């Protein structure tokens, strides 16, 4: 914008992501921060006021909840960038701080891992149930580990790699952090309407829920495969690609299957198998539960991948796999940014 070439935006993208990740590590957002509550209230308000049951109303609600804020962010970035490059970078970092990061879900992973290391399996089941709003009371230790691995891998993708992809893609076009907002709001909308239908018993327009999840699936198609490729590169490449090719179809949702099958091969761990436990009965506060990073739907698979059964060692391995993937994509973005700035 303001006469700057596109390659300049790519150079800013690297520093924006880097500063946002550093800020999020130093001062992570609280689970109960007002931004998340406002987001839940925004989606709920749009559905209540614009969803009258027709198919067109589902599209209107999705456009209001997802496209409108993304467009406002793009317009805001345009004018900020025309005024000041430094302020534009600060705006990028601020939006990424709210949309990208590990700390939005990693505390659940850490708490469950610590409970398992202390031999407190009942506590681990309670924490898993609290995180994903499911009945984990009968899960054996191996299944607890499997679910933690699967949910953590998907959460890392949706909170880090998916946001990363769409931010860089749309920032390159001069739209600033609009891509990060588009991805996170789309994921949140699909998760919100699925949660209301599955848990609270609140009447929900099925078309709205289906549309939200379908559109997020489209937005997530390329990022999911980029995440899977990153896992393959930094893990066991041959096994990851083989598992991706052979086992991705086991999962009922293709994007989930792509990520989890590739991670399974990269780590040499068995994932999938019996479907995730059914949701626990009883309504809970929607905005609080959605802030905890739960998946938009229960993970369902019709079989399992090859590999060793999940163990505590795999919990440590998955952390390394995710961080190596972050380093990989940051290095690639840095090289791309440098090449464009020099060129």
Protein Blocks (a to p, Z undefined) as FASTA:
>chain_A
ZZiafklmmmmmmmmmmmmmmmmmmmccdfkbfklmmmmmmmmmmmmmmmgoiaklmmmm
mmmmmmmmmmmmmmmmmmmmmmomklmmmmmmmmmmmmgcjklmmmmmmmmmmmmmnopa
klmmmmmmmmnopafklpcfklmmmmmmmmmmmmmmmmmmmmmmmmmmmmmnonajmlmm
mmmmmmmmmmmmmmmmmmnopacdfklmmmmmmmmmmmmmmmmmmmmmmmmmmmcfklmm
mmmmmmmmmpmblklmmmmmmmmmmnopaeehjddddddehiddfklmmmnopafbdcdd
fbdcedddddfklmmmmmmmmmmmmmmmmmmmmmmmmmmmmZZ
